[in-house]
Amino acid sequence: MKSTRQVTAVLRSGDTGFEALCPELDLTAVGEDAEAALRALGEAMERCLQETEPADLRVLLAREVRLAHLEVEVEWPDD
């Protein structure tokens, strides 16, 4: 039986492109831009879903993911 689930994709820019992370499946992918990173993450997700045992997938997809923003104080060195 197939069903549809929503998973989280977090994008983070870096020096050479973007990184896309899926915390539910513990996956990370990179790309030159945000769209390429998301495409690569989608491909990694497809492989993961095909290769992971159904019982293990239930555990992974049942995990609750919460995103939070925290404020931190940063001291920058004088130039």
N, C-alpha and C positions, 0 to 999 in steps of 0.2 A: 504494500500500500504506500502510495506517495502522498506527501503533504507539503505544504509551503510554510517556511519559518522565516522570520526576519532576524538578521544578525547585524551586528554593529560593524561599521567600517570607520576607522579613525584615520584621517590624513594628516601627515606631518611633513613640512618642507625641510629639505636639507641642502647641503652644499652642491650636490650633483643632481637633484631632482626631488621626487616625493617618495614617501614611504606610506604604505597603507597597512593598517593593522586590523585584525579581527580577533578581539579578545575571547570570544566564545570558543573559537576553534584553535586558538594559539597560533595564528598564521600571520606572516608578514610578507609583503611583496613591495618591490620598488619599481619606479618608472621615471622617465624623463620629465613628465608632467603629471598632474593629478589624475587625469583620465587614464593614462597609461598605467599608473600604479593601481587604480581601481580595476582595470581590465586584468592585470596580472594577479591581483588578489582574487578576482572572480574565478580565474583559471585554477588557482591553487585551491580554492574552496571546492570546485568541482572534483578535483583529484582526491582531496581529503574525504569528501562525502562518498566517493566511489570506493575508496580503499579502507575506510574505517568500518569496523564491525557495528551493526545496528545497536547493540547494547551500549557500546562505547559512545556512539553518536547521541543516544538519548541522554547520557550523562553530560556530555559537552553542551548540548543545546538546552539543557535544563538550567544551566548556571545563569544566575542573574548578573547582569552587567549594568553598572551605574557609572555615569560620567559626572565628574564634579570639577569645578574650577576653584582653585585655591589661590589666595593672594599671598604673595611672599615679598619680603623686603630684600632688595638686592643692593649691595654696595659695589659700585663700579670704581675701578682704580682710576686715579687721575692720570691723564695723558700728558 
